[in-house]
Amino acid sequence: MGIFGRRKRNQAADDHVDVEQPVPDADAELDADDTEDTLGSGTEGPYDVAEAPDDGVPRMDLGSIRVPVPNGSQVQVEMDQSSGTVRAVHVVTAAGQVTVSAYAAPRSGGLWREVSAELAEQLRSDGARVSLGRGEWGMEISAIVGEVALRFIGVDGPRWMLRGVIAGPQSEAAGAPDVLRSIMRGTVVDRGQAPMPVRTPLQITLPEAIASHIKGRQAPPQQAQQPQQTQAQR
């Protein structure tokens, strides 16, 4: 399905790290037209690293992107154990699972306009119910896949494009886009200066604490095999 396709998750190949934070008021409603940023990061983002604000907002540093994590959310890291690389980092909120990714884009911009049309067509081909609308950064895509409601949003920046998606139950579909917008609005993108082909995903690197936690979880099964191998040699 291309760089914006929906990937079927292979549970056996994934490793997840959860970071728990205080649970927000589950009854609070979010107005999709409300421009107030629930993360407190202002309304001018997402930001290029050269213009990143010193606003005191805590952000999870993933190398190419720095993502604010709302109170009450969990962070899940999706790993490909066969290659040891990070597939994606998800922010799980009460409204749904948010995934934000950055890609190399042309200096002229306009990449989201191009790929959003491709994504909408791909979703329709997969049997999803798709509708298009206008948001604060341009085209937004809504899709229904089974019982799951999806909202895709893209933002064109200087030589980068930021894409976000929130996936959650249809009962949360009204408020979910505003949660996604708030997270994207507070995100900082660090593309780097190296030349790279358009649409290349910007590399994700994990914070040391999370990387160490994943390494620690992977170690016990390897250690557990050693006594069995020693016994077999006797």
The 8 nearest C-alpha neighbors of each residue, nearest first, counted from 0:
[[1, 4, 121, 3, 2, 5, 118, 6],
 [0, 2, 4, 3, 118, 5, 121, 117],
 [3, 1, 4, 0, 198, 200, 199, 5],
 [4, 2, 1, 118, 5, 0, 114, 162],
 [3, 5, 0, 1, 2, 6, 118, 121],
 [6, 4, 7, 3, 0, 122, 1, 2],
 [5, 7, 8, 4, 0, 3, 9, 1],
 [8, 6, 9, 5, 10, 4, 0, 12],
 [9, 7, 10, 6, 13, 12, 11, 5],
 [10, 8, 11, 12, 7, 13, 6, 79],
 [9, 11, 13, 12, 8, 14, 7, 77],
 [10, 12, 9, 13, 14, 80, 8, 79],
 [11, 13, 80, 79, 10, 9, 14, 78],
 [14, 12, 78, 10, 77, 79, 11, 80],
 [13, 15, 78, 77, 76, 16, 12, 213],
 [16, 14, 76, 75, 77, 17, 13, 78],
 [15, 17, 75, 76, 18, 74, 14, 213],
 [18, 16, 74, 75, 73, 19, 15, 76],
 [19, 17, 73, 74, 20, 16, 75, 72],
 [18, 20, 73, 17, 72, 71, 21, 74],
 [19, 21, 71, 70, 72, 22, 73, 18],
 [22, 20, 71, 70, 23, 19, 72, 69],
 [71, 21, 23, 20, 70, 24, 72, 25],
 [24, 22, 71, 25, 21, 70, 93, 27],
 [23, 25, 26, 27, 22, 71, 28, 93],
 [24, 26, 27, 23, 93, 22, 28, 94],
 [27, 25, 24, 28, 23, 29, 93, 94],
 [28, 26, 24, 25, 29, 23, 174, 30],
 [29, 27, 26, 30, 174, 25, 173, 24],
 [30, 28, 174, 31, 177, 27, 33, 178],
 [29, 31, 33, 32, 174, 28, 177, 173],
 [30, 32, 177, 33, 29, 174, 176, 173],
 [31, 33, 30, 34, 177, 29, 35, 134],
 [32, 34, 30, 35, 31, 29, 177, 36],
 [35, 33, 36, 32, 42, 31, 30, 177],
 [36, 34, 33, 37, 42, 41, 39, 181],
 [35, 37, 39, 38, 181, 41, 34, 40],
 [36, 38, 39, 35, 181, 40, 178, 69],
 [39, 37, 36, 40, 69, 181, 182, 185],
 [38, 40, 36, 37, 41, 56, 35, 185],
 [41, 39, 185, 38, 56, 36, 54, 42],
 [42, 40, 39, 43, 36, 44, 185, 184],
 [41, 43, 44, 184, 36, 40, 34, 35],
 [44, 42, 41, 45, 184, 46, 185, 40],
 [45, 43, 184, 46, 185, 42, 186, 183],
 [44, 46, 184, 186, 185, 183, 187, 43],
 [47, 45, 187, 44, 51, 50, 188, 48],
 [46, 48, 188, 49, 50, 187, 51, 189],
 [47, 49, 51, 189, 50, 188, 187, 46],
 [50, 48, 47, 51, 46, 189, 188, 52],
 [51, 49, 48, 47, 46, 52, 187, 53],
 [50, 52, 48, 46, 49, 47, 187, 53],
 [53, 51, 54, 50, 46, 55, 40, 48],
 [52, 54, 55, 51, 56, 50, 40, 57],
 [55, 53, 52, 56, 40, 41, 39, 51],
 [54, 56, 53, 57, 40, 52, 58, 39],
 [55, 57, 54, 58, 40, 39, 67, 38],
 [58, 56, 67, 55, 59, 68, 66, 54],
 [57, 59, 67, 66, 65, 60, 56, 68],
 [58, 60, 66, 65, 67, 61, 57, 68],
 [61, 59, 65, 62, 58, 206, 64, 66],
 [62, 60, 204, 64, 203, 205, 65, 63],
 [63, 61, 204, 64, 203, 60, 65, 202],
 [62, 64, 189, 188, 190, 61, 201, 203],
 [65, 63, 188, 61, 62, 187, 189, 66],
 [66, 64, 60, 187, 59, 58, 186, 61],
 [65, 67, 186, 58, 59, 64, 68, 60],
 [68, 66, 58, 57, 182, 59, 185, 186],
 [67, 69, 66, 58, 70, 72, 90, 59],
 [70, 68, 72, 38, 71, 67, 92, 182],
 [69, 71, 72, 21, 20, 23, 68, 22],
 [22, 70, 72, 21, 20, 23, 69, 73],
 [73, 71, 92, 91, 70, 69, 20, 19],
 [72, 74, 18, 91, 19, 17, 90, 75],
 [73, 75, 90, 17, 18, 89, 91, 76],
 [76, 74, 16, 89, 17, 15, 88, 90],
 [77, 75, 88, 15, 16, 87, 78, 89],
 [76, 78, 87, 86, 13, 15, 14, 88],
 [79, 77, 85, 13, 14, 86, 80, 84],
 [78, 80, 12, 83, 81, 84, 13, 82],
 [79, 81, 83, 12, 82, 78, 13, 84],
 [80, 82, 79, 83, 12, 84, 78, 13],
 [83, 81, 84, 80, 79, 78, 85, 12],
 [84, 82, 80, 79, 81, 78, 85, 86],
 [83, 85, 82, 79, 78, 86, 80, 81],
 [86, 84, 78, 87, 77, 79, 203, 83],
 [87, 85, 78, 77, 79, 84, 88, 76],
 [86, 88, 77, 85, 76, 89, 78, 98],
 [87, 89, 76, 75, 77, 98, 90, 74],
 [90, 88, 98, 75, 97, 74, 91, 96],
 [89, 91, 74, 97, 96, 73, 92, 75],
 [90, 92, 96, 73, 72, 95, 97, 89],
 [93, 91, 72, 95, 94, 96, 90, 73],
 [92, 94, 95, 91, 25, 72, 71, 23],
 [95, 93, 175, 92, 171, 167, 174, 96],
 [96, 94, 167, 166, 92, 93, 165, 91],
 [95, 97, 91, 166, 165, 90, 92, 167],
 [98, 96, 165, 90, 89, 164, 91, 95],
 [99, 97, 89, 164, 163, 90, 88, 165],
 [98, 100, 163, 162, 97, 164, 101, 161],
 [99, 101, 162, 161, 163, 98, 102, 200],
 [102, 100, 161, 201, 160, 200, 162, 159],
 [103, 101, 200, 160, 201, 198, 199, 159],
 [102, 104, 159, 197, 198, 199, 158, 160],
 [103, 105, 159, 158, 197, 160, 198, 102],
 [106, 104, 158, 107, 108, 197, 103, 110],
 [105, 107, 158, 108, 157, 104, 159, 156],
 [106, 108, 105, 109, 158, 104, 157, 110],
 [109, 107, 106, 105, 110, 155, 104, 156],
 [108, 110, 112, 111, 155, 107, 113, 105],
 [111, 109, 113, 112, 108, 114, 104, 155],
 [112, 110, 114, 113, 109, 115, 153, 155],
 [113, 111, 110, 115, 109, 114, 116, 138],
 [114, 112, 110, 111, 115, 116, 109, 117],
 [113, 115, 117, 111, 116, 112, 118, 110],
 [116, 114, 118, 117, 112, 111, 113, 119],
 [115, 117, 119, 114, 118, 113, 120, 112],
 [118, 116, 114, 120, 115, 119, 121, 113],
 [117, 119, 115, 121, 120, 116, 114, 122],
 [120, 118, 122, 116, 121, 117, 115, 123],
 [119, 121, 123, 117, 118, 122, 124, 116],
 [122, 120, 118, 124, 123, 119, 117, 125],
 [121, 123, 125, 119, 124, 127, 120, 118],
 [124, 122, 127, 126, 120, 125, 121, 119],
 [123, 125, 121, 122, 126, 120, 127, 119],
 [126, 124, 122, 123, 127, 121, 120, 144],
 [125, 127, 123, 124, 122, 128, 144, 121],
 [128, 126, 123, 144, 122, 143, 125, 129],
 [127, 129, 143, 142, 123, 126, 144, 130],
 [130, 128, 142, 141, 127, 123, 143, 119],
 [129, 131, 141, 140, 142, 132, 128, 119],
 [132, 130, 140, 139, 141, 129, 138, 133],
 [131, 133, 139, 138, 140, 134, 130, 141],
 [132, 134, 138, 137, 139, 135, 131, 136],
 [135, 133, 137, 136, 139, 138, 132, 152],
 [134, 136, 137, 133, 138, 180, 139, 154],
 [137, 135, 134, 154, 138, 153, 133, 152],
 [138, 136, 134, 133, 135, 139, 153, 154],
 [137, 139, 133, 132, 134, 140, 136, 131],
 [140, 138, 152, 132, 151, 133, 131, 134],
 [141, 139, 131, 151, 150, 130, 132, 142],
 [142, 140, 150, 130, 149, 129, 131, 151],
 [143, 141, 129, 149, 128, 148, 127, 130],
 [142, 144, 148, 128, 127, 147, 149, 145],
 [145, 143, 127, 147, 146, 142, 148, 128],
 [144, 146, 147, 143, 127, 148, 128, 126],
 [145, 147, 144, 168, 169, 148, 143, 167],
 [148, 146, 168, 144, 167, 145, 143, 169],
 [149, 147, 143, 169, 167, 166, 168, 142],
 [150, 148, 166, 142, 141, 165, 143, 147],
 [149, 151, 141, 165, 164, 140, 176, 142],
 [152, 150, 164, 140, 139, 163, 141, 149],
 [151, 153, 139, 163, 162, 164, 150, 140],
 [154, 152, 162, 161, 111, 163, 155, 151],
 [153, 155, 161, 160, 136, 156, 162, 111],
 [156, 154, 160, 108, 159, 111, 109, 161],
 [155, 157, 159, 160, 158, 154, 108, 47],
 [158, 156, 159, 106, 155, 108, 47, 104],
 [159, 157, 104, 106, 105, 156, 103, 108],
 [160, 158, 104, 103, 156, 157, 102, 155],
 [159, 161, 155, 102, 156, 101, 154, 104],
 [162, 160, 101, 154, 153, 100, 102, 155],
 [163, 161, 153, 100, 99, 152, 101, 160],
 [162, 164, 99, 152, 98, 151, 153, 100],
 [163, 165, 151, 98, 150, 97, 152, 166],
 [164, 166, 97, 96, 150, 149, 95, 179],
 [167, 165, 149, 96, 95, 148, 147, 164],
 [166, 168, 95, 148, 147, 94, 96, 169],
 [169, 167, 147, 170, 171, 148, 146, 172],
 [168, 170, 172, 148, 171, 147, 146, 167],
 [169, 171, 168, 172, 173, 167, 148, 94],
 [172, 170, 169, 94, 173, 168, 174, 175],
 [173, 171, 169, 175, 174, 170, 148, 168],
 [174, 172, 171, 175, 176, 31, 170, 29],
 [173, 175, 29, 172, 177, 176, 171, 31],
 [174, 176, 172, 178, 94, 177, 173, 171],
 [177, 175, 179, 178, 174, 180, 150, 31],
 [176, 178, 180, 31, 179, 175, 174, 181],
 [179, 177, 175, 181, 176, 180, 182, 174],
 [178, 180, 176, 182, 177, 181, 183, 165],
 [181, 179, 177, 183, 182, 178, 184, 176],
 [182, 180, 184, 178, 179, 183, 36, 177],
 [181, 183, 179, 185, 184, 180, 67, 186],
 [182, 184, 186, 180, 185, 181, 45, 179],
 [185, 183, 44, 45, 181, 182, 186, 180],
 [184, 186, 40, 183, 182, 45, 44, 67],
 [187, 185, 66, 45, 183, 65, 184, 46],
 [186, 188, 46, 65, 64, 47, 48, 45],
 [189, 187, 64, 47, 48, 63, 190, 46],
 [190, 188, 63, 48, 191, 64, 47, 187],
 [189, 191, 63, 188, 159, 192, 201, 103],
 [192, 190, 189, 193, 63, 194, 201, 48],
 [191, 193, 194, 190, 195, 189, 158, 103],
 [192, 194, 191, 195, 190, 103, 196, 201],
 [195, 193, 192, 196, 191, 103, 197, 190],
 [194, 196, 193, 197, 199, 103, 198, 104],
 [197, 195, 199, 198, 103, 194, 104, 105],
 [196, 198, 104, 103, 199, 105, 195, 102],
 [199, 197, 103, 102, 104, 200, 196, 2],
 [198, 200, 103, 102, 197, 196, 201, 195],
 [201, 199, 102, 101, 198, 202, 103, 100],
 [202, 200, 102, 101, 63, 199, 203, 103],
 [201, 203, 63, 200, 204, 62, 61, 101],
 [204, 202, 61, 62, 63, 201, 205, 85],
 [205, 203, 61, 62, 202, 206, 85, 63],
 [204, 206, 61, 210, 207, 209, 203, 62],
 [207, 205, 209, 208, 210, 60, 61, 204],
 [206, 208, 210, 209, 211, 205, 212, 204],
 [209, 207, 211, 206, 210, 212, 205, 213],
 [208, 210, 212, 211, 206, 207, 213, 205],
 [211, 209, 207, 213, 212, 208, 205, 206],
 [212, 210, 214, 208, 209, 213, 207, 215],
 [211, 213, 209, 215, 214, 210, 208, 216],
 [214, 212, 216, 210, 215, 211, 209, 217],
 [215, 213, 211, 217, 212, 216, 210, 218],
 [214, 216, 212, 218, 213, 217, 211, 219],
 [215, 217, 213, 214, 218, 212, 219, 220],
 [216, 218, 214, 215, 219, 213, 220, 221],
 [217, 219, 215, 221, 216, 220, 214, 222],
 [220, 218, 222, 221, 217, 223, 216, 215],
 [221, 219, 223, 222, 218, 217, 224, 216],
 [222, 220, 219, 223, 224, 218, 225, 217],
 [223, 221, 219, 224, 220, 225, 218, 226],
 [222, 224, 220, 221, 225, 219, 226, 227],
 [223, 225, 222, 221, 227, 226, 228, 220],
 [224, 226, 228, 227, 222, 223, 229, 221],
 [227, 225, 229, 228, 224, 230, 223, 222],
 [228, 226, 230, 224, 225, 229, 231, 223],
 [227, 229, 231, 225, 226, 230, 224, 232],
 [230, 228, 226, 232, 231, 227, 225, 233],
 [231, 229, 227, 232, 233, 228, 226, 225],
 [230, 232, 228, 229, 233, 227, 226, 225],
 [233, 231, 229, 230, 228, 227, 226, 225],
 [232, 230, 231, 229, 228, 227, 226, 225]]
